[in-house]
Amino acid sequence: MKTVNNTRNTILSRFFYAIRFALCLFLSFQENNECEKHKSITFAEKFYIVNEFSSGLLQKAVDEISGLPGIGKRSALRLALYILKRDRHFAVSLGKSIIDLRENINYCKRCHNISDTDICNICANPKRDGKTICVVEDIRDVMAIENTGQYFGLYHVLGGVISPMEGIGPEELQIQSLLERSEKEDIEEIFLALPGSVEGDTTAFYIYKLLHNKGLRFSSIARGIAVGDTLEYADEVTLGRSIVNRQEYRQ
């Protein structure tokens, strides 16, 4: 009889434990379904998330910060509370730098890269190879290529790629100014470093058709298997391009 009672108590204990565990999971999911994964949240943040904001100024700051790409309400609240914890000089300096960026930034009249002056530092550098122009989609591509330390020519930022689905044609891009540069400057090579997408290939082909009869040499960024990748996980297009554009093996 004692054994039966022990067994019954064990079953009931496990049953209530399972119910309690399921309830905890449910409450945890309700609390964190909008939270970013693997990120902790402070008690103050939980208080403001669950309840209404006690400050309209804090609410406005969170709304503005959450308008940035990749920033949700919780991350915006975390940043706003962090700014409150810092001294006044930090907040003033941060705000001033953002305003200065928006109000005083210029675009290079030659290559359309961001600049503090009419001509950017890259175009104004006499050590750069002025006979080669690297054509890129946007400013982030310039930064990525510069970080490699392997390119020493000039740039031309198109500001996008041709995309009929999005209503972007050649007229919306800086293609005409590239044509003018090819006529005014002593250029020998056009280096097309555009995305490996249909839109990128279309844009590259369009530029080639415009300039191929001017005696320029055209090159494009190499495409293929990334260093460290295996053939098993490469997609067919990438693998096919790697095979077609295979290089001579050199020790």
KEKE-3310 file (N, C-alpha, C; in steps of 0.2 Angstrom, whole numbers, plus 5000, padded with zeros to 4 digits):
npx = (5004:5010:5019:5011:5005:5017:5020:5009:5010:5022:5018:5008:5016:5025:5016:5011:5022:5025:5014:5017:5030:5026:5018:5027:5035:5025:5023:5035:5037:5027:5033:5045:5043:5045:5058:5075:5085:5095:5099:5100:5089:5086:5079:5073:5070:5061:5050:5046:5043:5032:5023:5015:5025:5032:5037:5035:5045:5055:5047:5046:5060:5063:5054:5060:5073:5070:5066:5077:5086:5085:5084:5074:5060:5064:5078:5079:5074:5084:5095:5091:5090:5103:5109:5104:5110:5123:5134:5129:5137:5140:5128:5125:5136:5134:5121:5124:5134:5126:5117:5127:5131:5120:5117:5129:5136:5143:5143:5155:5159:5165:5166:5155:5155:5153:5158:5168:5171:5170:5177:5181:5193:5199:5198:5206:5218:5234:5242:5234:5229:5224:5220:5212:5195:5184:5168:5154:5140:5135:5139:5144:5150:5162:5168:5170:5179:5190:5194:5200:5213:5219:5216:5220:5215:5203:5186:5168:5153:5137:5125:5115:5107:5101:5084:5070:5059:5058:5057:5068:5078:5091:5092:5090:5102:5120:5125:5127:5136:5147:5150:5153:5165:5173:5176:5182:5193:5209:5207:5210:5205:5189:5183:5171:5163:5151:5135:5132:5120:5104:5100:5112:5121:5114:5115:5129:5131:5124:5132:5144:5140:5138:5151:5160:5166:5175:5188:5192:5198:5189:5185:5179:5173:5180:5171:5166:5170:5171:5184:5188:5176:5166:5163:5152:5142:5140:5131:5123:5125:5135:5145:5146:5151:5163:5169:5169:5177:5189:5206:5223:5234:5245:5260)
npy = (4994:5006:5007:5009:5022:5030:5029:5035:5048:5052:5052:5062:5073:5074:5077:5090:5097:5096:5104:5116:5119:5120:5131:5141:5141:5146:5159:5164:5165:5174:5185:5187:5187:5197:5201:5202:5188:5179:5191:5200:5209:5223:5226:5239:5241:5231:5236:5247:5242:5233:5241:5257:5271:5281:5294:5306:5311:5301:5291:5297:5297:5284:5280:5287:5282:5268:5269:5267:5256:5239:5241:5237:5240:5236:5236:5250:5256:5251:5258:5271:5272:5270:5281:5290:5287:5291:5306:5323:5329:5318:5315:5327:5329:5317:5320:5332:5327:5319:5328:5337:5328:5325:5338:5344:5335:5331:5326:5319:5328:5322:5308:5304:5299:5300:5315:5327:5339:5347:5338:5322:5314:5303:5305:5316:5312:5312:5300:5290:5278:5286:5280:5270:5265:5261:5254:5255:5250:5257:5268:5260:5249:5255:5257:5244:5239:5247:5243:5231:5235:5232:5239:5253:5262:5274:5278:5276:5280:5273:5274:5264:5251:5245:5242:5237:5232:5239:5251:5258:5266:5268:5282:5286:5284:5287:5286:5294:5303:5295:5292:5304:5306:5297:5303:5315:5312:5303:5288:5271:5258:5251:5245:5234:5232:5226:5220:5202:5199:5198:5211:5218:5212:5216:5230:5231:5226:5236:5247:5243:5242:5255:5260:5252:5255:5264:5261:5256:5246:5232:5225:5214:5210:5196:5180:5167:5152:5154:5158:5144:5138:5124:5113:5106:5114:5125:5135:5131:5141:5149:5139:5135:5147:5148:5137:5140:5151:5147:5147:5147:5135:5140:5139)
npz = (5000:5004:4994:4983:4986:4986:4973:4967:4972:4966:4952:4952:4957:4946:4936:4940:4940:4926:4921:4928:4921:4908:4909:4913:4901:4892:4897:4896:4883:4879:4885:4878:4864:4855:4857:4854:4850:4861:4869:4884:4895:4905:4921:4921:4908:4906:4913:4907:4895:4897:4904:4901:4894:4905:4902:4890:4883:4883:4876:4864:4860:4859:4849:4838:4837:4835:4822:4814:4803:4807:4820:4834:4845:4858:4857:4854:4866:4875:4870:4872:4886:4889:4884:4893:4904:4902:4903:4900:4890:4881:4875:4869:4860:4852:4846:4839:4830:4822:4817:4810:4801:4793:4788:4783:4775:4759:4742:4731:4717:4706:4707:4715:4728:4746:4754:4763:4756:4739:4731:4734:4745:4740:4726:4725:4729:4723:4722:4718:4705:4691:4679:4680:4683:4695:4695:4705:4715:4727:4740:4751:4745:4740:4752:4757:4747:4748:4761:4759:4754:4742:4730:4720:4712:4705:4709:4704:4709:4706:4712:4713:4704:4688:4688:4682:4688:4700:4695:4692:4681:4668:4668:4681:4687:4690:4677:4665:4669:4671:4658:4653:4660:4655:4643:4646:4654:4656:4654:4655:4659:4664:4678:4683:4697:4702:4709:4709:4703:4694:4691:4693:4683:4672:4672:4671:4658:4651:4653:4647:4634:4631:4632:4625:4613:4614:4615:4628:4641:4648:4664:4677:4693:4701:4702:4711:4720:4737:4749:4759:4758:4753:4739:4739:4746:4738:4727:4711:4701:4705:4706:4693:4687:4692:4687:4673:4672:4677:4683:4678:4687:4699:4708)
capx = (5000:5014:5022:5006:5005:5023:5020:5004:5013:5027:5015:5005:5022:5028:5011:5010:5029:5024:5010:5021:5035:5022:5015:5033:5037:5021:5024:5042:5036:5024:5037:5051:5042:5047:5064:5080:5088:5102:5100:5097:5085:5086:5072:5070:5067:5055:5045:5044:5040:5026:5018:5016:5030:5031:5039:5034:5052:5058:5043:5048:5067:5062:5051:5064:5078:5067:5065:5083:5086:5088:5083:5067:5058:5068:5085:5079:5074:5090:5100:5089:5092:5110:5111:5102:5115:5129:5134:5126:5141:5140:5122:5125:5140:5130:5116:5128:5137:5121:5115:5132:5132:5114:5117:5135:5139:5143:5144:5160:5156:5168:5164:5148:5156:5152:5164:5167:5172:5167:5181:5183:5200:5201:5199:5211:5225:5238:5245:5229:5229:5218:5218:5207:5189:5180:5161:5151:5133:5134:5145:5146:5155:5168:5172:5172:5185:5195:5196:5205:5220:5221:5214:5223:5212:5197:5179:5162:5147:5131:5119:5110:5108:5095:5079:5064:5053:5058:5056:5075:5081:5098:5092:5090:5109:5125:5129:5129:5142:5152:5151:5157:5172:5177:5178:5186:5199:5213:5205:5211:5201:5183:5182:5164:5162:5144:5132:5132:5113:5102:5101:5119:5123:5111:5119:5136:5131:5122:5138:5148:5137:5139:5158:5165:5169:5180:5195:5193:5198:5184:5186:5174:5176:5180:5166:5167:5170:5174:5190:5186:5170:5167:5159:5145:5137:5140:5125:5125:5127:5142:5150:5147:5155:5170:5172:5170:5182:5194:5212:5229:5236:5252:5263)
capy = (5000:5012:5008:5012:5029:5033:5029:5040:5054:5053:5054:5069:5078:5075:5080:5097:5100:5097:5110:5122:5120:5123:5138:5145:5142:5151:5166:5167:5166:5180:5191:5188:5185:5203:5202:5199:5182:5179:5197:5201:5215:5225:5227:5245:5240:5227:5240:5252:5238:5230:5247:5263:5275:5286:5300:5307:5312:5294:5288:5300:5295:5277:5280:5289:5277:5262:5270:5265:5249:5234:5243:5236:5244:5235:5239:5257:5257:5250:5263:5277:5272:5270:5288:5294:5286:5295:5313:5327:5330:5313:5316:5333:5327:5313:5324:5337:5324:5317:5334:5339:5323:5326:5345:5346:5330:5332:5321:5321:5330:5318:5301:5304:5296:5305:5319:5334:5344:5345:5333:5318:5313:5298:5308:5322:5309:5311:5294:5285:5277:5289:5277:5264:5267:5255:5256:5251:5251:5262:5270:5254:5245:5259:5256:5237:5238:5251:5239:5226:5237:5229:5243:5259:5267:5279:5275:5279:5277:5274:5275:5259:5247:5245:5237:5239:5230:5244:5258:5262:5265:5272:5289:5287:5282:5291:5283:5299:5306:5290:5293:5311:5305:5293:5307:5320:5309:5298:5282:5265:5252:5251:5239:5234:5229:5227:5214:5196:5198:5200:5218:5220:5210:5221:5237:5230:5225:5242:5251:5240:5243:5262:5262:5247:5257:5270:5259:5255:5239:5231:5220:5213:5207:5189:5177:5160:5149:5158:5154:5140:5135:5117:5113:5103:5119:5130:5135:5130:5147:5151:5134:5136:5153:5146:5132:5143:5156:5144:5150:5142:5134:5143:5138)
capz = (5000:5004:4987:4978:4988:4984:4965:4965:4973:4961:4946:4953:4957:4939:4932:4942:4937:4919:4920:4929:4916:4902:4910:4913:4894:4889:4900:4894:4876:4879:4886:4874:4857:4852:4860:4850:4852:4865:4872:4890:4896:4912:4924:4919:4901:4906:4916:4902:4889:4899:4905:4896:4895:4910:4900:4883:4880:4882:4871:4857:4858:4857:4842:4833:4837:4832:4815:4811:4801:4811:4827:4836:4851:4864:4856:4854:4873:4878:4868:4875:4893:4889:4883:4899:4910:4901:4904:4895:4885:4877:4872:4865:4855:4848:4843:4835:4825:4818:4813:4805:4795:4788:4785:4780:4770:4752:4737:4727:4710:4701:4708:4719:4734:4751:4755:4766:4751:4733:4728:4739:4747:4735:4719:4726:4730:4717:4722:4715:4698:4688:4673:4681:4687:4698:4695:4711:4716:4731:4744:4755:4741:4740:4759:4757:4743:4752:4767:4756:4753:4736:4724:4721:4707:4707:4709:4701:4712:4702:4716:4712:4698:4684:4690:4680:4693:4705:4692:4692:4674:4668:4670:4688:4690:4688:4671:4661:4672:4669:4651:4653:4663:4650:4637:4648:4658:4653:4657:4651:4661:4668:4682:4685:4703:4703:4712:4705:4702:4687:4690:4692:4677:4667:4673:4669:4651:4648:4653:4642:4627:4630:4632:4623:4607:4616:4616:4635:4643:4653:4668:4682:4699:4700:4706:4712:4727:4743:4752:4765:4756:4749:4733:4741:4748:4733:4722:4704:4697:4708:4704:4686:4685:4694:4682:4666:4673:4680:4681:4678:4693:4700:4714)
cpx = (5004:5018:5017:5005:5011:5023:5015:5006:5018:5024:5012:5011:5024:5023:5011:5017:5028:5020:5014:5026:5032:5020:5021:5035:5032:5022:5030:5041:5032:5028:5042:5049:5044:5054:5069:5083:5095:5104:5097:5093:5085:5079:5069:5067:5061:5049:5042:5041:5033:5021:5019:5022:5028:5033:5038:5040:5055:5054:5045:5055:5067:5059:5056:5070:5076:5066:5072:5083:5089:5087:5076:5066:5062:5075:5085:5078:5080:5095:5098:5091:5099:5112:5109:5107:5122:5128:5131:5130:5141:5134:5122:5130:5137:5125:5119:5131:5132:5118:5120:5132:5126:5115:5123:5138:5138:5144:5150:5157:5160:5166:5158:5149:5155:5159:5163:5168:5169:5170:5183:5191:5203:5203:5205:5218:5229:5242:5240:5230:5223:5216:5213:5201:5185:5173:5158:5144:5132:5140:5148:5151:5162:5172:5174:5178:5191:5198:5201:5212:5223:5220:5216:5220:5207:5191:5174:5156:5140:5125:5113:5112:5101:5091:5073:5058:5053:5057:5063:5078:5088:5098:5092:5097:5114:5129:5131:5135:5148:5155:5155:5164:5176:5179:5183:5193:5202:5212:5207:5207:5195:5183:5175:5164:5155:5141:5132:5124:5111:5102:5108:5122:5120:5114:5126:5136:5129:5128:5143:5146:5138:5146:5163:5168:5173:5187:5197:5194:5193:5186:5180:5177:5175:5174:5167:5167:5174:5179:5187:5179:5171:5162:5152:5140:5137:5134:5127:5128:5134:5147:5151:5151:5162:5173:5174:5176:5188:5201:5218:5232:5244:5254:5264)
cpy = (5006:5013:5011:5020:5033:5034:5035:5047:5057:5055:5060:5074:5079:5079:5088:5100:5101:5103:5116:5124:5123:5130:5143:5147:5147:5158:5169:5168:5173:5186:5192:5187:5191:5204:5199:5193:5183:5186:5198:5208:5217:5226:5233:5245:5236:5231:5244:5248:5236:5236:5252:5267:5280:5293:5300:5308:5305:5290:5290:5298:5288:5276:5282:5284:5271:5263:5269:5258:5245:5235:5242:5241:5243:5237:5246:5259:5256:5256:5270:5278:5272:5278:5292:5293:5289:5302:5317:5329:5325:5314:5322:5332:5322:5316:5329:5333:5321:5323:5337:5334:5324:5333:5347:5341:5332:5326:5323:5322:5326:5311:5299:5300:5302:5308:5325:5340:5342:5339:5328:5316:5308:5301:5313:5319:5308:5304:5288:5284:5280:5286:5271:5267:5261:5257:5252:5254:5257:5263:5264:5250:5249:5257:5249:5236:5241:5247:5234:5228:5235:5233:5250:5264:5271:5275:5279:5276:5278:5276:5270:5255:5247:5240:5239:5237:5235:5251:5262:5260:5268:5279:5291:5286:5287:5288:5288:5302:5302:5291:5299:5310:5301:5297:5312:5318:5304:5292:5276:5259:5254:5245:5239:5229:5229:5220:5208:5194:5200:5207:5221:5218:5214:5227:5236:5230:5232:5247:5249:5242:5251:5264:5258:5250:5263:5267:5257:5247:5238:5225:5220:5210:5200:5186:5170:5157:5153:5154:5151:5137:5128:5117:5110:5108:5125:5129:5134:5135:5149:5146:5134:5141:5151:5141:5135:5148:5153:5147:5145:5141:5136:5141:5144)
cpz = (5000:4998:4982:4980:4985:4976:4963:4966:4968:4954:4947:4953:4950:4935:4934:4940:4930:4917:4922:4924:4910:4903:4910:4905:4891:4891:4897:4886:4875:4880:4881:4866:4852:4853:4855:4853:4856:4868:4878:4890:4903:4914:4922:4912:4901:4909:4911:4896:4891:4901:4900:4898:4900:4908:4892:4879:4878:4876:4864:4855:4856:4850:4837:4832:4833:4824:4811:4809:4805:4819:4829:4842:4857:4863:4857:4862:4876:4876:4871:4882:4894:4889:4889:4904:4908:4903:4899:4889:4879:4872:4867:4859:4850:4843:4837:4829:4820:4813:4808:4799:4790:4785:4781:4775:4763:4748:4732:4720:4705:4701:4712:4725:4740:4752:4759:4762:4744:4729:4734:4740:4742:4728:4719:4727:4724:4716:4719:4708:4695:4681:4674:4686:4689:4699:4700:4711:4721:4736:4749:4751:4741:4747:4759:4753:4746:4757:4765:4755:4746:4729:4725:4715:4709:4707:4705:4704:4708:4706:4716:4706:4694:4686:4688:4685:4699:4702:4692:4685:4674:4669:4677:4691:4687:4682:4666:4663:4671:4662:4649:4655:4658:4644:4639:4651:4654:4656:4652:4653:4665:4672:4685:4691:4705:4706:4707:4704:4695:4686:4689:4686:4671:4667:4670:4661:4648:4648:4648:4635:4626:4629:4628:4616:4608:4617:4623:4636:4649:4658:4674:4688:4699:4705:4706:4719:4732:4746:4758:4763:4753:4744:4734:4742:4743:4728:4715:4700:4699:4706:4697:4683:4687:4689:4675:4667:4677:4678:4681:4685:4694:4707:4718)
residu = (MET:LYS:THR:VAL:ASN:ASN:THR:ARG:ASN:THR:ILE:LEU:SER:ARG:PHE:PHE:TYR:ALA:ILE:ARG:PHE:ALA:LEU:CYS:LEU:PHE:LEU:SER:PHE:GLN:GLU:ASN:ASN:GLU:CYS:GLU:LYS:HIS:LYS:SER:ILE:THR:PHE:ALA:GLU:LYS:PHE:TYR:ILE:VAL:ASN:GLU:PHE:SER:SER:GLY:LEU:LEU:GLN:LYS:ALA:VAL:ASP:GLU:ILE:SER:GLY:LEU:PRO:GLY:ILE:GLY:LYS:ARG:SER:ALA:LEU:ARG:LEU:ALA:LEU:TYR:ILE:LEU:LYS:ARG:ASP:ARG:HIS:PHE:ALA:VAL:SER:LEU:GLY:LYS:SER:ILE:ILE:ASP:LEU:ARG:GLU:ASN:ILE:ASN:TYR:CYS:LYS:ARG:CYS:HIS:ASN:ILE:SER:ASP:THR:ASP:ILE:CYS:ASN:ILE:CYS:ALA:ASN:PRO:LYS:ARG:ASP:GLY:LYS:THR:ILE:CYS:VAL:VAL:GLU:ASP:ILE:ARG:ASP:VAL:MET:ALA:ILE:GLU:ASN:THR:GLY:GLN:TYR:PHE:GLY:LEU:TYR:HIS:VAL:LEU:GLY:GLY:VAL:ILE:SER:PRO:MET:GLU:GLY:ILE:GLY:PRO:GLU:GLU:LEU:GLN:ILE:GLN:SER:LEU:LEU:GLU:ARG:SER:GLU:LYS:GLU:ASP:ILE:GLU:GLU:ILE:PHE:LEU:ALA:LEU:PRO:GLY:SER:VAL:GLU:GLY:ASP:THR:THR:ALA:PHE:TYR:ILE:TYR:LYS:LEU:LEU:HIS:ASN:LYS:GLY:LEU:ARG:PHE:SER:SER:ILE:ALA:ARG:GLY:ILE:ALA:VAL:GLY:ASP:THR:LEU:GLU:TYR:ALA:ASP:GLU:VAL:THR:LEU:GLY:ARG:SER:ILE:VAL:ASN:ARG:GLN:GLU:TYR:ARG:GLN)
# end
